[in-house]
Amino acid sequence: MEQVAADPDEPQGEIYHAAVVTSITPDGDIKLTQHTGSWQNVSLDSRERIATRNHGERRIHIVRPHPNWY
């Protein structure tokens, strides 16, 4: 996530917080898992709403790694 709104805890433009996409449901809901046990297979939409409520607007970046060791 990238902090867009002014927030006392996170500087604007700061990229932080990583998660792993664990699935995409047939209706397009993205499920993700974070480092905390309570955040396993949660909806990205739900996580985004909570983060916005707590810290203001954020921009989500989804990165797909392409390993080059094959």
C-alpha positions in Angstrom: 0.0 0.0 0.0 1.1 3.5 -0.7 0.0 6.3 1.7 -1.8 9.0 -0.2 -3.6 11.0 2.5 -1.8 12.9 5.3 -1.5 10.6 8.3 0.6 11.0 11.5 1.8 7.4 11.4 2.7 7.0 7.7 4.4 9.7 5.5 2.7 10.5 2.3 4.2 8.5 -0.6 5.5 5.8 1.7 5.2 2.3 0.3 4.7 -0.3 3.1 2.8 -3.3 4.1 3.0 -6.5 2.0 0.6 -9.3 1.6 0.4 -12.4 -0.6 -2.6 -13.0 -2.9 -3.9 -16.4 -1.9 -6.8 -16.7 -4.3 -9.2 -14.9 -6.7 -12.8 -16.1 -6.4 -15.0 -16.6 -9.5 -16.8 -13.3 -8.7 -13.4 -11.4 -8.8 -12.9 -11.0 -5.1 -9.2 -11.0 -4.3 -8.2 -12.9 -1.1 -4.9 -12.1 0.6 -2.9 -13.2 3.6 -0.7 -11.1 5.8 1.9 -11.9 8.4 -0.7 -11.9 11.2 -2.9 -15.0 11.8 -6.1 -13.0 12.0 -5.4 -11.7 8.4 -5.5 -15.0 6.5 -7.6 -15.3 3.3 -9.3 -12.0 3.9 -11.0 -9.9 1.2 -8.9 -7.1 -0.3 -12.0 -5.0 -0.4 -12.5 -5.4 3.4 -8.9 -4.8 4.1 -8.9 -1.7 2.0 -11.9 -0.2 3.8 -10.4 -0.8 7.2 -7.0 0.7 6.2 -8.8 3.8 4.7 -10.9 4.3 7.8 -7.8 4.1 10.1 -5.3 6.0 8.0 -7.0 7.8 5.1 -6.7 7.2 1.4 -4.1 4.6 0.2 -3.1 3.3 -3.2 -2.8 -0.4 -3.6 0.0 -1.8 -5.9 -0.2 -5.4 -7.0 3.1 -6.8 -8.1 3.6 -10.0 -9.9 7.1 -11.3 -9.6 8.8 -12.9 -12.5 11.6 -15.1 -11.2 14.6 -15.4 -13.5 16.2 -18.5 -12.0 14.5 -21.0 -14.2 
